[in-house]
Amino acid sequence: MFHLKIAGDSRSHFHMTAPWAYIAAHRDDPAWTDARDRMTVALICGGLLSAFVIDMAILYFSMFRP
């Protein structure tokens, strides 16, 4: 059977080596939830900001069309 360590480097990755009980215990941890919520908010705000910047760039460069 193919093993994941054959394909990649030898660094241990959290989601591959941690037991399910450890992940489940930290899933309800307030710090884990806060970090996940902050990452979600950062991704949403980053997406909205990049969409706004792209929209403004399109509007700005559309002024130079003859």
All heavy atoms as TSV, in Angstrom:
chain	resi	resn	atom	element	x	y	z
A	1	MET	N	N	0.838	-1.186	0.000
A	1	MET	CA	C	0.000	0.000	0.000
A	1	MET	C	C	0.879	1.243	0.000
A	1	MET	O	O	1.930	1.271	0.638
A	1	MET	CB	C	-0.897	-0.027	1.240
A	1	MET	CG	C	-1.864	1.111	1.305
A	1	MET	SD	S	-2.976	0.853	2.696
A	1	MET	CE	C	-3.453	2.512	2.966
A	2	PHE	N	N	0.479	2.258	-0.707
A	2	PHE	CA	C	1.258	3.488	-0.810
A	2	PHE	C	C	1.199	4.262	0.499
A	2	PHE	O	O	0.148	4.437	1.081
A	2	PHE	CB	C	0.703	4.342	-1.943
A	2	PHE	CG	C	1.475	5.613	-2.149
A	2	PHE	CD1	C	2.701	5.594	-2.765
A	2	PHE	CD2	C	0.958	6.809	-1.714
A	2	PHE	CE1	C	3.404	6.756	-2.954
A	2	PHE	CE2	C	1.659	7.971	-1.893
A	2	PHE	CZ	C	2.886	7.951	-2.520
A	3	HIS	N	N	2.355	4.714	0.959
A	3	HIS	CA	C	2.417	5.470	2.204
A	3	HIS	C	C	2.793	6.910	1.899
A	3	HIS	O	O	3.606	7.170	1.006
A	3	HIS	CB	C	3.439	4.842	3.148
A	3	HIS	CG	C	3.281	5.301	4.555
A	3	HIS	ND1	N	3.916	6.401	5.055
A	3	HIS	CD2	C	2.545	4.809	5.581
A	3	HIS	CE1	C	3.583	6.579	6.318
A	3	HIS	NE2	N	2.753	5.625	6.660
A	4	LEU	N	N	2.214	7.857	2.646
A	4	LEU	CA	C	2.423	9.274	2.364
A	4	LEU	C	C	3.861	9.721	2.594
A	4	LEU	O	O	4.332	10.635	1.943
A	4	LEU	CB	C	1.482	10.120	3.225
A	4	LEU	CG	C	0.009	10.021	2.862
A	4	LEU	CD1	C	-0.823	10.782	3.873
A	4	LEU	CD2	C	-0.229	10.566	1.474
A	5	LYS	N	N	4.582	9.083	3.497
A	5	LYS	CA	C	5.956	9.502	3.767
A	5	LYS	C	C	6.877	9.193	2.598
A	5	LYS	O	O	7.944	9.786	2.477
A	5	LYS	CB	C	6.461	8.837	5.029
A	5	LYS	CG	C	5.871	9.440	6.267
A	5	LYS	CD	C	6.908	9.420	7.350
A	5	LYS	CE	C	6.331	10.058	8.573
A	5	LYS	NZ	N	7.026	11.187	9.046
A	6	ILE	N	N	6.516	8.279	1.736
A	6	ILE	CA	C	7.354	7.963	0.587
A	6	ILE	C	C	7.363	9.137	-0.388
A	6	ILE	O	O	8.396	9.475	-0.959
A	6	ILE	CB	C	6.839	6.683	-0.109
A	6	ILE	CG1	C	6.968	5.488	0.825
A	6	ILE	CG2	C	7.579	6.431	-1.398
A	6	ILE	CD1	C	6.316	4.252	0.309
A	7	ALA	N	N	6.234	9.805	-0.549
A	7	ALA	CA	C	6.118	10.843	-1.557
A	7	ALA	C	C	6.732	12.164	-1.124
A	7	ALA	O	O	7.283	12.883	-1.935
A	7	ALA	CB	C	4.645	11.064	-1.908
A	8	GLY	N	N	6.661	12.484	0.163
A	8	GLY	CA	C	7.077	13.809	0.596
A	8	GLY	C	C	8.337	13.804	1.428
A	8	GLY	O	O	9.080	12.821	1.491
A	9	ASP	N	N	8.564	14.933	2.081
A	9	ASP	CA	C	9.728	15.046	2.935
A	9	ASP	C	C	9.475	14.342	4.268
A	9	ASP	O	O	8.392	13.832	4.517
A	9	ASP	CB	C	10.074	16.521	3.155
A	9	ASP	CG	C	8.875	17.316	3.623
A	9	ASP	OD1	O	8.051	16.777	4.374
A	9	ASP	OD2	O	8.752	18.466	3.236
A	10	SER	N	N	10.469	14.383	5.132
A	10	SER	CA	C	10.343	13.630	6.374
A	10	SER	C	C	9.769	14.460	7.515
A	10	SER	O	O	9.737	13.994	8.640
A	10	SER	CB	C	11.723	13.101	6.776
A	10	SER	OG	O	12.607	14.181	6.973
A	11	ARG	N	N	9.348	15.701	7.256
A	11	ARG	CA	C	8.760	16.507	8.317
A	11	ARG	C	C	7.413	15.924	8.724
A	11	ARG	O	O	6.655	15.454	7.892
A	11	ARG	CB	C	8.550	17.954	7.858
A	11	ARG	CG	C	9.855	18.699	7.683
A	11	ARG	CD	C	9.580	20.095	7.249
A	11	ARG	NE	N	8.895	20.073	5.957
A	11	ARG	CZ	C	8.325	21.130	5.406
A	11	ARG	NH1	N	8.332	22.277	6.012
A	11	ARG	NH2	N	7.738	21.050	4.232
A	12	SER	N	N	7.112	15.978	9.999
A	12	SER	CA	C	5.824	15.466	10.452
A	12	SER	C	C	4.777	16.566	10.317
A	12	SER	O	O	5.000	17.705	10.715
A	12	SER	CB	C	5.919	15.001	11.902
A	12	SER	OG	O	6.185	16.101	12.726
A	13	HIS	N	N	3.663	16.235	9.766
A	13	HIS	CA	C	2.562	17.172	9.592
A	13	HIS	C	C	1.507	16.884	10.644
A	13	HIS	O	O	1.238	15.729	10.972
A	13	HIS	CB	C	1.957	17.050	8.192
A	13	HIS	CG	C	2.941	17.375	7.119
A	13	HIS	ND1	N	3.326	18.652	6.832
A	13	HIS	CD2	C	3.643	16.585	6.282
A	13	HIS	CE1	C	4.201	18.636	5.853
A	13	HIS	NE2	N	4.414	17.385	5.505
A	14	PHE	N	N	0.906	17.943	11.172
A	14	PHE	CA	C	-0.033	17.799	12.275
A	14	PHE	C	C	-1.201	16.902	11.894
A	14	PHE	O	O	-1.581	16.015	12.640
A	14	PHE	CB	C	-0.542	19.178	12.693
A	14	PHE	CG	C	-1.603	19.124	13.743
A	14	PHE	CD1	C	-1.268	18.879	15.057
A	14	PHE	CD2	C	-2.925	19.301	13.417
A	14	PHE	CE1	C	-2.236	18.817	16.027
A	14	PHE	CE2	C	-3.897	19.244	14.377
A	14	PHE	CZ	C	-3.540	18.999	15.695
A	15	HIS	N	N	-1.786	17.107	10.727
A	15	HIS	CA	C	-2.991	16.360	10.384
A	15	HIS	C	C	-2.711	14.918	10.020
A	15	HIS	O	O	-3.624	14.117	9.964
A	15	HIS	CB	C	-3.736	17.065	9.249
A	15	HIS	CG	C	-2.942	17.148	7.979
A	15	HIS	ND1	N	-2.017	18.130	7.748
A	15	HIS	CD2	C	-2.941	16.369	6.880
A	15	HIS	CE1	C	-1.477	17.951	6.554
A	15	HIS	NE2	N	-2.024	16.892	6.020
A	16	MET	N	N	-1.455	14.569	9.762
A	16	MET	CA	C	-1.152	13.188	9.412
A	16	MET	C	C	-0.727	12.363	10.621
A	16	MET	O	O	-0.938	11.172	10.643
A	16	MET	CB	C	-0.051	13.153	8.362
A	16	MET	CG	C	-0.534	13.444	6.975
A	16	MET	SD	S	0.634	12.943	5.751
A	16	MET	CE	C	1.512	14.451	5.489
A	17	THR	N	N	-0.103	12.996	11.618
A	17	THR	CA	C	0.471	12.219	12.701
A	17	THR	C	C	-0.316	12.299	14.004
A	17	THR	O	O	-0.104	11.481	14.876
A	17	THR	CB	C	1.913	12.682	12.976
A	17	THR	OG1	O	1.871	14.070	13.287
A	17	THR	CG2	C	2.786	12.461	11.763
A	18	ALA	N	N	-1.167	13.292	14.170
A	18	ALA	CA	C	-1.893	13.443	15.428
A	18	ALA	C	C	-3.040	12.439	15.510
A	18	ALA	O	O	-3.744	12.230	14.534
A	18	ALA	CB	C	-2.435	14.861	15.554
A	19	PRO	N	N	-3.224	11.828	16.687
A	19	PRO	CA	C	-4.362	10.912	16.838
A	19	PRO	C	C	-5.679	11.680	16.861
A	19	PRO	O	O	-5.725	12.863	17.193
A	19	PRO	CB	C	-4.096	10.228	18.174
A	19	PRO	CG	C	-3.148	11.117	18.887
A	19	PRO	CD	C	-2.361	11.854	17.857
A	20	TRP	N	N	-6.753	10.983	16.511
A	20	TRP	CA	C	-8.063	11.635	16.415
A	20	TRP	C	C	-8.507	12.204	17.752
A	20	TRP	O	O	-9.175	13.223	17.822
A	20	TRP	CB	C	-9.096	10.651	15.891
A	20	TRP	CG	C	-8.927	10.359	14.438
A	20	TRP	CD1	C	-8.514	9.205	13.887
A	20	TRP	CD2	C	-9.150	11.273	13.354
A	20	TRP	NE1	N	-8.466	9.327	12.518
A	20	TRP	CE2	C	-8.851	10.581	12.171
A	20	TRP	CE3	C	-9.565	12.599	13.277
A	20	TRP	CZ2	C	-8.955	11.173	10.922
A	20	TRP	CZ3	C	-9.672	13.195	12.027
A	20	TRP	CH2	C	-9.369	12.480	10.875
A	21	ALA	N	N	-8.144	11.536	18.852
A	21	ALA	CA	C	-8.547	12.016	20.178
A	21	ALA	C	C	-7.895	13.366	20.481
A	21	ALA	O	O	-8.520	14.246	21.078
A	21	ALA	CB	C	-8.164	10.999	21.237
A	22	TYR	N	N	-6.655	13.552	20.053
A	22	TYR	CA	C	-5.963	14.822	20.274
A	22	TYR	C	C	-6.620	15.939	19.466
A	22	TYR	O	O	-6.830	17.039	19.971
A	22	TYR	CB	C	-4.496	14.668	19.870
A	22	TYR	CG	C	-3.674	15.906	20.105
A	22	TYR	CD1	C	-3.222	16.227	21.381
A	22	TYR	CD2	C	-3.348	16.754	19.059
A	22	TYR	CE1	C	-2.468	17.357	21.609
A	22	TYR	CE2	C	-2.589	17.893	19.270
A	22	TYR	CZ	C	-2.148	18.183	20.550
A	22	TYR	OH	O	-1.414	19.304	20.767
A	23	ILE	N	N	-6.960	15.654	18.221
A	23	ILE	CA	C	-7.622	16.657	17.380
A	23	ILE	C	C	-8.998	16.994	17.950
A	23	ILE	O	O	-9.381	18.162	18.030
A	23	ILE	CB	C	-7.728	16.144	15.929
A	23	ILE	CG1	C	-6.333	15.972	15.335
A	23	ILE	CG2	C	-8.564	17.085	15.081
A	23	ILE	CD1	C	-6.316	15.309	13.985
A	24	ALA	N	N	-9.742	15.984	18.381
A	24	ALA	CA	C	-11.079	16.215	18.932
A	24	ALA	C	C	-11.005	17.009	20.232
A	24	ALA	O	O	-11.866	17.855	20.497
A	24	ALA	CB	C	-11.781	14.884	19.172
A	25	ALA	N	N	-9.970	16.773	21.040
A	25	ALA	CA	C	-9.839	17.502	22.302
A	25	ALA	C	C	-9.537	18.973	22.050
A	25	ALA	O	O	-10.010	19.842	22.771
A	25	ALA	CB	C	-8.738	16.866	23.149
A	26	HIS	N	N	-8.753	19.256	21.024
A	26	HIS	CA	C	-8.386	20.645	20.740
A	26	HIS	C	C	-9.409	21.364	19.866
A	26	HIS	O	O	-9.316	22.565	19.683
A	26	HIS	CB	C	-7.009	20.698	20.079
A	26	HIS	CG	C	-5.906	20.505	21.059
A	26	HIS	ND1	N	-5.433	21.515	21.843
A	26	HIS	CD2	C	-5.204	19.405	21.421
A	26	HIS	CE1	C	-4.480	21.067	22.628
A	26	HIS	NE2	N	-4.325	19.770	22.388
A	27	ARG	N	N	-10.358	20.620	19.332
A	27	ARG	CA	C	-11.364	21.258	18.495
A	27	ARG	C	C	-12.278	22.167	19.290
A	27	ARG	O	O	-12.724	23.188	18.798
A	27	ARG	CB	C	-12.200	20.172	17.825
A	27	ARG	CG	C	-12.394	20.417	16.357
A	27	ARG	CD	C	-13.034	19.234	15.750
A	27	ARG	NE	N	-14.120	19.691	14.909
A	27	ARG	CZ	C	-14.902	18.911	14.250
A	27	ARG	NH1	N	-14.768	17.639	14.327
A	27	ARG	NH2	N	-15.843	19.408	13.500
A	28	ASP	N	N	-12.575	21.804	20.532
A	28	ASP	CA	C	-13.450	22.599	21.385
A	28	ASP	C	C	-12.682	23.559	22.279
A	28	ASP	O	O	-13.274	24.243	23.102
A	28	ASP	CB	C	-14.314	21.681	22.254
A	28	ASP	CG	C	-15.246	20.828	21.403
A	28	ASP	OD1	O	-15.643	21.319	20.331
A	28	ASP	OD2	O	-15.547	19.705	21.798
A	29	ASP	N	N	-11.372	23.609	22.120
A	29	ASP	CA	C	-10.551	24.524	22.907
A	29	ASP	C	C	-10.858	25.956	22.484
A	29	ASP	O	O	-10.907	26.251	21.286
A	29	ASP	CB	C	-9.082	24.196	22.664
A	29	ASP	CG	C	-8.155	25.008	23.525
A	29	ASP	OD1	O	-8.634	25.558	24.527
A	29	ASP	OD2	O	-6.967	25.079	23.203
A	30	PRO	N	N	-11.104	26.870	23.433
A	30	PRO	CA	C	-11.438	28.255	23.047
A	30	PRO	C	C	-10.355	28.930	22.208
A	30	PRO	O	O	-10.658	29.686	21.292
A	30	PRO	CB	C	-11.609	28.961	24.389
A	30	PRO	CG	C	-11.929	27.899	25.350
A	30	PRO	CD	C	-11.215	26.669	24.865
A	31	ALA	N	N	-9.091	28.647	22.501
A	31	ALA	CA	C	-8.013	29.255	21.714
A	31	ALA	C	C	-8.048	28.747	20.272
A	31	ALA	O	O	-7.819	29.506	19.324
A	31	ALA	CB	C	-6.664	28.959	22.350
A	32	TRP	N	N	-8.330	27.445	20.100
A	32	TRP	CA	C	-8.419	26.860	18.759
A	32	TRP	C	C	-9.585	27.493	17.999
A	32	TRP	O	O	-9.466	27.860	16.835
A	32	TRP	CB	C	-8.610	25.355	18.895
A	32	TRP	CG	C	-8.759	24.611	17.622
A	32	TRP	CD1	C	-9.901	24.419	16.907
A	32	TRP	CD2	C	-7.726	23.949	16.896
A	32	TRP	NE1	N	-9.654	23.678	15.790
A	32	TRP	CE2	C	-8.326	23.378	15.761
A	32	TRP	CE3	C	-6.362	23.781	17.105
A	32	TRP	CZ2	C	-7.592	22.654	14.837
A	32	TRP	CZ3	C	-5.643	23.057	16.178
A	32	TRP	CH2	C	-6.251	22.503	15.058
A	33	THR	N	N	-10.732	27.660	18.673
A	33	THR	CA	C	-11.909	28.258	18.042
A	33	THR	C	C	-11.653	29.718	17.688
A	33	THR	O	O	-12.019	30.166	16.601
A	33	THR	CB	C	-13.123	28.147	18.977
A	33	THR	OG1	O	-13.293	26.784	19.353
A	33	THR	CG2	C	-14.381	28.637	18.314
A	34	ASP	N	N	-10.999	30.457	18.592
A	34	ASP	CA	C	-10.684	31.855	18.303
A	34	ASP	C	C	-9.753	31.975	17.114
A	34	ASP	O	O	-9.935	32.837	16.254
A	34	ASP	CB	C	-10.047	32.520	19.525
A	34	ASP	CG	C	-11.056	32.751	20.634
A	34	ASP	OD1	O	-12.262	32.697	20.344
A	34	ASP	OD2	O	-10.636	32.990	21.776
A	35	ALA	N	N	-8.753	31.118	17.043
A	35	ALA	CA	C	-7.818	31.169	15.919
A	35	ALA	C	C	-8.536	30.836	14.614
A	35	ALA	O	O	-8.308	31.495	13.593
A	35	ALA	CB	C	-6.663	30.194	16.162
A	36	ARG	N	N	-9.413	29.834	14.649
A	36	ARG	CA	C	-10.151	29.472	13.439
A	36	ARG	C	C	-11.077	30.604	13.010
A	36	ARG	O	O	-11.170	30.922	11.819
A	36	ARG	CB	C	-10.966	28.201	13.709
A	36	ARG	CG	C	-11.649	27.663	12.456
A	36	ARG	CD	C	-12.569	26.530	12.800
A	36	ARG	NE	N	-13.594	27.013	13.720
A	36	ARG	CZ	C	-14.170	26.256	14.640
A	36	ARG	NH1	N	-13.840	25.015	14.787
A	36	ARG	NH2	N	-15.088	26.765	15.435
A	37	ASP	N	N	-11.745	31.237	13.992
A	37	ASP	CA	C	-12.631	32.354	13.659
A	37	ASP	C	C	-11.854	33.536	13.104
A	37	ASP	O	O	-12.286	34.191	12.161
A	37	ASP	CB	C	-13.414	32.784	14.891
A	37	ASP	CG	C	-14.423	31.737	15.328
A	37	ASP	OD1	O	-14.713	30.831	14.520
A	37	ASP	OD2	O	-14.913	31.822	16.467
A	38	ARG	N	N	-10.694	33.809	13.685
A	38	ARG	CA	C	-9.885	34.921	13.186
A	38	ARG	C	C	-9.370	34.654	11.782
A	38	ARG	O	O	-9.315	35.563	10.950
A	38	ARG	CB	C	-8.708	35.175	14.126
A	38	ARG	CG	C	-9.142	35.813	15.413
A	38	ARG	CD	C	-7.976	36.039	16.326
A	38	ARG	NE	N	-8.458	36.442	17.628
A	38	ARG	CZ	C	-7.789	37.212	18.440
A	38	ARG	NH1	N	-6.608	37.652	18.110
A	38	ARG	NH2	N	-8.286	37.539	19.613
A	39	MET	N	N	-8.999	33.403	11.493
A	39	MET	CA	C	-8.551	33.072	10.139
A	39	MET	C	C	-9.702	33.205	9.146
A	39	MET	O	O	-9.506	33.692	8.030
A	39	MET	CB	C	-7.983	31.653	10.102
A	39	MET	CG	C	-6.611	31.550	10.707
A	39	MET	SD	S	-5.853	29.952	10.459
A	39	MET	CE	C	-6.794	28.926	11.578
A	40	THR	N	N	-10.901	32.797	9.563
A	40	THR	CA	C	-12.061	32.922	8.678
A	40	THR	C	C	-12.367	34.387	8.382
A	40	THR	O	O	-12.586	34.762	7.229
A	40	THR	CB	C	-13.290	32.246	9.316
A	40	THR	OG1	O	-12.969	30.894	9.612
A	40	THR	CG2	C	-14.482	32.307	8.396
A	41	VAL	N	N	-12.357	35.223	9.405
A	41	VAL	CA	C	-12.608	36.651	9.214
A	41	VAL	C	C	-11.517	37.274	8.351
A	41	VAL	O	O	-11.798	38.097	7.473
A	41	VAL	CB	C	-12.715	37.366	10.584
A	41	VAL	CG1	C	-12.718	38.864	10.426
A	41	VAL	CG2	C	-13.975	36.917	11.301
A	42	ALA	N	N	-10.265	36.872	8.567
A	42	ALA	CA	C	-9.167	37.409	7.764
A	42	ALA	C	C	-9.311	37.018	6.297
A	42	ALA	O	O	-9.061	37.836	5.402
A	42	ALA	CB	C	-7.830	36.925	8.314
A	43	LEU	N	N	-9.727	35.783	6.038
A	43	LEU	CA	C	-9.915	35.363	4.644
A	43	LEU	C	C	-11.062	36.121	3.984
A	43	LEU	O	O	-10.966	36.526	2.820
A	43	LEU	CB	C	-10.180	33.855	4.580
A	43	LEU	CG	C	-8.967	32.967	4.796
A	43	LEU	CD1	C	-9.398	31.511	4.914
A	43	LEU	CD2	C	-7.982	33.131	3.659
A	44	ILE	N	N	-12.160	36.325	4.708
A	44	ILE	CA	C	-13.296	37.061	4.152
A	44	ILE	C	C	-12.912	38.508	3.882
A	44	ILE	O	O	-13.169	39.050	2.801
A	44	ILE	CB	C	-14.508	36.961	5.099
A	44	ILE	CG1	C	-15.049	35.533	5.117
A	44	ILE	CG2	C	-15.600	37.940	4.691
A	44	ILE	CD1	C	-16.090	35.283	6.187
A	45	CYS	N	N	-12.259	39.150	4.870
A	45	CYS	CA	C	-11.859	40.550	4.686
A	45	CYS	C	C	-10.818	40.688	3.586
A	45	CYS	O	O	-10.853	41.651	2.805
A	45	CYS	CB	C	-11.318	41.117	5.991
A	45	CYS	SG	S	-12.581	41.307	7.252
A	46	GLY	N	N	-9.892	39.740	3.516
A	46	GLY	CA	C	-8.889	39.775	2.452
A	46	GLY	C	C	-9.522	39.617	1.078
A	46	GLY	O	O	-9.119	40.284	0.116
A	47	GLY	N	N	-10.500	38.742	0.971
A	47	GLY	CA	C	-11.195	38.573	-0.309
A	47	GLY	C	C	-11.972	39.812	-0.709
A	47	GLY	O	O	-11.945	40.223	-1.874
A	48	LEU	N	N	-12.667	40.416	0.250
A	48	LEU	CA	C	-13.410	41.643	-0.054
A	48	LEU	C	C	-12.468	42.785	-0.432
A	48	LEU	O	O	-12.749	43.552	-1.368
A	48	LEU	CB	C	-14.275	42.039	1.136
A	48	LEU	CG	C	-15.469	41.137	1.423
A	48	LEU	CD1	C	-16.131	41.536	2.731
A	48	LEU	CD2	C	-16.468	41.207	0.284
A	49	LEU	N	N	-11.344	42.897	0.286
A	49	LEU	CA	C	-10.388	43.959	-0.011
A	49	LEU	C	C	-9.756	43.763	-1.379
A	49	LEU	O	O	-9.621	44.728	-2.152
A	49	LEU	CB	C	-9.300	44.002	1.066
A	49	LEU	CG	C	-8.258	45.093	0.907
A	49	LEU	CD1	C	-8.914	46.469	1.017
A	49	LEU	CD2	C	-7.169	44.938	1.947
A	50	SER	N	N	-9.395	42.541	-1.714
A	50	SER	CA	C	-8.797	42.307	-3.030
A	50	SER	C	C	-9.812	42.530	-4.144
A	50	SER	O	O	-9.461	43.054	-5.211
A	50	SER	CB	C	-8.213	40.895	-3.109
A	50	SER	OG	O	-9.237	39.936	-2.989
A	51	ALA	N	N	-11.072	42.169	-3.924
A	51	ALA	CA	C	-12.099	42.433	-4.931
A	51	ALA	C	C	-12.291	43.933	-5.124
A	51	ALA	O	O	-12.442	44.411	-6.264
A	51	ALA	CB	C	-13.419	41.784	-4.519
A	52	PHE	N	N	-12.245	44.693	-4.025
A	52	PHE	CA	C	-12.377	46.149	-4.122
A	52	PHE	C	C	-11.196	46.763	-4.877
A	52	PHE	O	O	-11.383	47.630	-5.740
A	52	PHE	CB	C	-12.475	46.749	-2.717
A	52	PHE	CG	C	-12.519	48.246	-2.700
A	52	PHE	CD1	C	-13.666	48.920	-3.082
A	52	PHE	CD2	C	-11.401	48.973	-2.316
A	52	PHE	CE1	C	-13.710	50.304	-3.075
A	52	PHE	CE2	C	-11.431	50.347	-2.303
A	52	PHE	CZ	C	-12.586	51.017	-2.686
A	53	VAL	N	N	-9.985	46.303	-4.569
A	53	VAL	CA	C	-8.796	46.841	-5.237
A	53	VAL	C	C	-8.824	46.514	-6.727
A	53	VAL	O	O	-8.523	47.375	-7.576
A	53	VAL	CB	C	-7.517	46.305	-4.557
A	53	VAL	CG1	C	-6.284	46.604	-5.385
A	53	VAL	CG2	C	-7.389	46.891	-3.163
A	54	ILE	N	N	-9.205	45.311	-7.081
A	54	ILE	CA	C	-9.287	44.936	-8.497
A	54	ILE	C	C	-10.357	45.757	-9.191
A	54	ILE	O	O	-10.156	46.244	-10.316
A	54	ILE	CB	C	-9.560	43.420	-8.629
A	54	ILE	CG1	C	-8.329	42.631	-8.181
A	54	ILE	CG2	C	-9.953	43.046	-10.043
A	54	ILE	CD1	C	-8.564	41.146	-8.043
A	55	ASP	N	N	-11.489	45.959	-8.538
A	55	ASP	CA	C	-12.567	46.757	-9.121
A	55	ASP	C	C	-12.127	48.199	-9.338
A	55	ASP	O	O	-12.382	48.798	-10.380
A	55	ASP	CB	C	-13.796	46.706	-8.216
A	55	ASP	CG	C	-15.016	47.313	-8.867
A	55	ASP	OD1	O	-15.131	47.212	-10.106
A	55	ASP	OD2	O	-15.848	47.874	-8.143
A	56	MET	N	N	-11.435	48.773	-8.368
A	56	MET	CA	C	-10.947	50.146	-8.508
A	56	MET	C	C	-9.888	50.250	-9.603
A	56	MET	O	O	-9.841	51.238	-10.343
A	56	MET	CB	C	-10.377	50.657	-7.179
A	56	MET	CG	C	-11.422	50.894	-6.120
A	56	MET	SD	S	-12.590	52.185	-6.586
A	56	MET	CE	C	-14.080	51.232	-6.813
A	57	ALA	N	N	-9.054	49.242	-9.737
A	57	ALA	CA	C	-8.048	49.250	-10.807
A	57	ALA	C	C	-8.722	49.179	-12.172
A	57	ALA	O	O	-8.316	49.883	-13.107
A	57	ALA	CB	C	-7.087	48.083	-10.619
A	58	ILE	N	N	-9.758	48.367	-12.299
A	58	ILE	CA	C	-10.481	48.282	-13.570
A	58	ILE	C	C	-11.147	49.615	-13.882
A	58	ILE	O	O	-11.076	50.107	-15.027
A	58	ILE	CB	C	-11.510	47.130	-13.516
A	58	ILE	CG1	C	-10.790	45.785	-13.509
A	58	ILE	CG2	C	-12.485	47.212	-14.692
A	58	ILE	CD1	C	-11.705	44.627	-13.233
A	59	LEU	N	N	-11.774	50.239	-12.885
A	59	LEU	CA	C	-12.402	51.534	-13.125
A	59	LEU	C	C	-11.373	52.594	-13.470
A	59	LEU	O	O	-11.600	53.440	-14.350
A	59	LEU	CB	C	-13.199	51.964	-11.884
A	59	LEU	CG	C	-14.492	51.207	-11.639
A	59	LEU	CD1	C	-15.078	51.615	-10.295
A	59	LEU	CD2	C	-15.478	51.481	-12.750
A	60	TYR	N	N	-10.214	52.580	-12.804
A	60	TYR	CA	C	-9.189	53.569	-13.063
A	60	TYR	C	C	-8.628	53.444	-14.465
A	60	TYR	O	O	-8.503	54.416	-15.204
A	60	TYR	CB	C	-8.065	53.433	-12.040
A	60	TYR	CG	C	-6.911	54.360	-12.276
A	60	TYR	CD1	C	-7.025	55.721	-11.982
A	60	TYR	CD2	C	-5.714	53.894	-12.789
A	60	TYR	CE1	C	-5.978	56.586	-12.202
A	60	TYR	CE2	C	-4.650	54.747	-13.009
A	60	TYR	CZ	C	-4.772	56.089	-12.709
A	60	TYR	OH	O	-3.741	56.932	-12.940
A	61	PHE	N	N	-8.296	52.210	-14.870
A	61	PHE	CA	C	-7.702	52.018	-16.193
A	61	PHE	C	C	-8.744	52.119	-17.301
A	61	PHE	O	O	-8.380	52.315	-18.467
A	61	PHE	CB	C	-6.948	50.712	-16.258
A	61	PHE	CG	C	-5.663	50.741	-15.477
A	61	PHE	CD1	C	-5.512	49.995	-14.314
A	61	PHE	CD2	C	-4.597	51.539	-15.890
A	61	PHE	CE1	C	-4.344	50.044	-13.597
A	61	PHE	CE2	C	-3.417	51.591	-15.184
A	61	PHE	CZ	C	-3.289	50.848	-14.026
A	62	SER	N	N	-10.004	51.997	-16.979
A	62	SER	CA	C	-11.023	52.164	-18.023
A	62	SER	C	C	-11.200	53.634	-18.402
A	62	SER	O	O	-11.779	53.926	-19.444
A	62	SER	CB	C	-12.360	51.586	-17.564
A	62	SER	OG	O	-12.885	52.342	-16.500
A	63	MET	N	N	-10.675	54.559	-17.597
A	63	MET	CA	C	-10.753	55.987	-17.946
A	63	MET	C	C	-9.860	56.317	-19.128
A	63	MET	O	O	-10.081	57.317	-19.812
A	63	MET	CB	C	-10.335	56.853	-16.756
A	63	MET	CG	C	-11.290	56.815	-15.610
A	63	MET	SD	S	-10.926	58.063	-14.374
A	63	MET	CE	C	-9.221	57.737	-14.011
A	64	PHE	N	N	-8.819	55.511	-19.357
A	64	PHE	CA	C	-7.840	55.842	-20.405
A	64	PHE	C	C	-8.237	55.297	-21.760
A	64	PHE	O	O	-7.492	55.475	-22.726
A	64	PHE	CB	C	-6.462	55.295	-20.012
A	64	PHE	CG	C	-5.937	55.928	-18.748
A	64	PHE	CD1	C	-5.671	55.131	-17.655
A	64	PHE	CD2	C	-5.739	57.288	-18.670
A	64	PHE	CE1	C	-5.203	55.707	-16.476
A	64	PHE	CE2	C	-5.260	57.867	-17.516
A	64	PHE	CZ	C	-4.992	57.072	-16.407
A	65	ARG	N	N	-9.380	54.623	-21.851
A	65	ARG	CA	C	-9.803	54.132	-23.170
A	65	ARG	C	C	-10.250	55.291	-24.027
A	65	ARG	O	O	-10.917	56.213	-23.535
A	65	ARG	CB	C	-10.954	53.139	-23.023
A	65	ARG	CG	C	-10.464	51.735	-22.722
A	65	ARG	CD	C	-11.545	50.747	-22.906
A	65	ARG	NE	N	-12.598	51.010	-21.892
A	65	ARG	CZ	C	-13.704	50.318	-21.802
A	65	ARG	NH1	N	-13.951	49.349	-22.637
A	65	ARG	NH2	N	-14.590	50.594	-20.879
A	66	PRO	N	N	-9.927	55.274	-25.304
A	66	PRO	CA	C	-10.366	56.392	-26.192
A	66	PRO	C	C	-11.857	56.387	-26.452
A	66	PRO	O	O	-12.538	55.433	-26.346
A	66	PRO	CB	C	-9.602	56.156	-27.482
A	66	PRO	CG	C	-9.058	54.779	-27.423
A	66	PRO	CD	C	-9.101	54.332	-26.002
